């Protein structure tokens, strides 16, 4: 294995790109390797991802257990290997292009398929945001031509919590179950992991795919909190297509029960259109 470059930092660990050379000398392949000094933290994430192997919309891990080694300071380091997303994350993807309505619907469908698997397992992701959604370019044969399509997968399960549990990451001085701008009102108030939390965060992601901007315009967390806890949701511009606005209204329902389920949202009219209009 050969270090290629750093891919950044996830919650609680660093992620590096590693080139794996095959013994037969054929083309090498690439893994994204997430490393951490904290065994329990990485082990919990690895266990969740192991149970989600082969599920659509979920980044895939390799191996039966974590790898162990030492860093340059002699400290133990634990690592897990994952598939490498050559397209980066959704944040960088949005920054480089305007997404078509068809692409937004396809990406939303893929995220929901991943959430169905996560929720069926009894977990809440708790940190759904563009940074944690990975883009995988795929070659597609169209006649004699090749075109590139994209697959989106959920990653970074470091904050994931069992349904109904108080998050161990929730603290009095930082009342967020995840990343503030993508959090639901109830998660800020109570810090309890509910499936509906992920659906609010999904709405924030879908809105950002349409606008190219974060769901809230605030830099100051206190100003953001005042709006979130004052029965307000992110503003949806009029140029967002009507069915998408209806979908977002469901995701941003103040009563979490009215958001329904990931499986139910897959049947929303917004996602049933396939004509590309």
PyMOL commands that set and color helices and strands:
alter all, ss='L'
color gray80, all
select helices_A, chain A and resi 39-51+90-96+101-120+130-132+180-182+185-190+195-211+221-228+242-251+256-259+262-265+269-272
alter helices_A, ss='H'
color red, helices_A
select strands_A, chain A and resi 2-10+13-20+29-36+61-70+76-83+123-124+133-142+145-154+161-162
alter strands_A, ss='S'
color yellow, strands_A
deselect
rebuild
show_as cartoon
